[in-house]
């Protein structure tokens, strides 16, 4: 089986259901975005939402994707940086519990922590303190990290550390790895547009983006955006929520693969889980259409849960359907 390694910001999420959008408005947090904050600010957000019974779960976009792949049975590893604290310990134990090989670095800085704020329409907004996660440096990246792996999956949030992401992409490509990237939040794309375009054109093979991210990247509507991105990569995927996803490679027409009906309560991790399903299908020989359907099935189940993960019994329920789509 193809081996996949993820690289991202190691973050622990505090999942919090808000009764309305007042808290977002009062704190200048645009719904659906990801906003970087300092340690005192994240502590203030967590203090002011503690009565809403937040749920702690390991997070970070790439880590969520790697968790999903591990549940599917793919051999996977994860590269990140955590603090030497209880939050970091929780993150590490969650990786190991899922059978993920850990290639972690440690810091005396507090671990990354995010308040994942979920409004009644199931949309999530992140106030994120990157902490130790952002302290990874280009010197941490070596060819040995990628030895024995076939695909590197990275999260777009890493563009805040441009030297790191460029070193990782160059090193993985030199080792012969296929590279996939999930673009991250629309505001992250807007703030790093030129750099992202340069890196994707030079090194990336598979791009995952949602409707807002693809528009920020290309200025185009989803289908046209998917086709524009495909000019620079092997496979372009633009997700359009309940309508499914557009997929385009260099040799075939753009296809639309439908989503599955779901009773959404929290969209956190939906895109990450879709990427896990798509990569699982792709590395096991499924068509782009079926790979997308696998991703959509998993994402549809994820959003029926609070947080970016679902119980083992739900994985057991959908695995036969996933196996059928591999054929």
Buried (B, 14 or more C-beta within 10 A) or exposed (E): EBBBBBBBBBBBBBBBBBEEBEBBEEBEBEEBBBBBBEEEBBBBBBEBBEEBEBEBBBBBBBBBBBBBBBBBEBBBBBBBBBBEBEBBBBBBEBBEEBEBBBBBBBBEBBBBBBBBBBBEEBBBBBBBBBBBBBBBEBEBBEEEBBEEBBBBBBBBBBBBBBEBBBBBBBBBBEBEBBBBBBBBBBBBBBEBBEEBBEBBEEBBBBBBBBBBBBBBBBEBEBBBBBBBBBEBBBBBBBBBBEEBBBBBBEEEEBBBBEBBEBEBBBBBBBBBBBBBBBBBBBBBEBBBBBBBBBBBBBBBBBBBBBBBBBEEEBBEEBEEEBEEBBE
